[in-house]
C-alpha cells in the first residue's frame, strides 16, 4: 500500500505515538504525531549534563548536525560560536555513537568522543556514509576549513589559513554534499555562495550557486543540489522566512519554497527530501512538484533540531537501522540538551499521485 500526498495531509493526525524512552520517562511525556504505520523510540539520551536550570531534564549536550556512516555509527556535532558572539566554548570533538544507541552520562561521555577537538564543527556524510566531512569556522578570523574524517583523524580537504595576500578559500563553511562524479559542494554562509570542489579539494567554481546565507545542502539521485538558506535571517533561530533552492547539474538555480526555516534536511528512501523545521516544531517532506507535506509534528515544546537517515548497506541491515530516520530533538524546551529519536516505518511507500 502506498500513501499519496493528499491522503497524508488528511491522515497525519490519525496516529499519535508516545516517545518510548530507554528508561522510565519523566511525567507528561511529549507526543509526536506520525502517519499510520510509523513508530518512534528514543535512540540516544543522557543524564547529568548541564540543563540551564531545568530540573530532571534528560539528554546530552546540544548538537545541530548529525550523520551516519556506512557501518551504522551515528555522528553528532556541537555548534559552538558559529552564529553568536561572546564567550562560548566552541572547541569540541565529534560524538560517535555505535549501532544500538546510547545513554550518555558526564562520566561516560569521553567514550563517545571521536577525533580531535575542532572549532564549531558541523558533520556531513556523502556517498552513502562512506565519506564523512566536517566543516569548521573560526568566527574571529572568518576562516573556515573542510576536513575529511577518517579513522578518527581530520584531514584538510580545502580552506584554512591562506598564503599571504590571498583571501581564504572558505569563509564560513556549513553543509557539504557530493555528486556522482566525486565532486564536493560546500555552503559558505558568510559569502552567500555554494563552492564546487573537485574530489581532491581543488576549487572548480567558487560561485557555483549564489544564495543568501546558504546553510544546508543535500544531493538527489539525479545530481540536483538542494539548498536550505537562512535568507534575510542573520541567525538560524530568527523567525523570518527561510528559503529552499534546487540547482540543476548545469548550475541553474530554482527557488522551490519560501517560508520554512530549515534546520536540517536529508534525502530518504524513495527519493523524498525530508526537512526539519524547528520553529514550526515539525518535519515535512517535499514533493517533486515543490509542495511541502507535513510528516511529523511535535508538542509540549519539543522540536526537531536536525535529522538524517541511516544508509542502506549490508552493515546497517545487520545493525537493524537501515533506512530509518533519526531526529535530533529538543525536549520540553530545554535547548541545552537534546535526544536522538528513531522513526521507523514504510518510507518507500510515501509517493505523490
Secondary structure, 3 states (H helix, E strand, C coil): CCECHHHHHHHHHHEEEECECCCCCCCCCCEEEECCCCEEEEEEEEECCCCCCCCCCCCEECCCEEEECCCCCEEEECCCCCCCCCCCCCEEEEEEECCCCEEEECCCHHHHEEEEEEECCEEEEECCCCEEEEEEEECCCCEEEEEEEECCEEEEEEECCCCCCCCCCCCCEEEEEECCCCCEEEEECCCCEEEEECCCCCEEEEEEEECCCEEEEEECCCCCEEEEECCCCCCCCCCCCEEEEEECCCCCEEEEEEECCCCEEEECHHHCEEEEECCCCEEEEECCCCCEEEEEEECCCCEEEEEEECCCCHHHHHHCCCCCEEEEEEECCEEEEEEEEEEECCHHHECCC
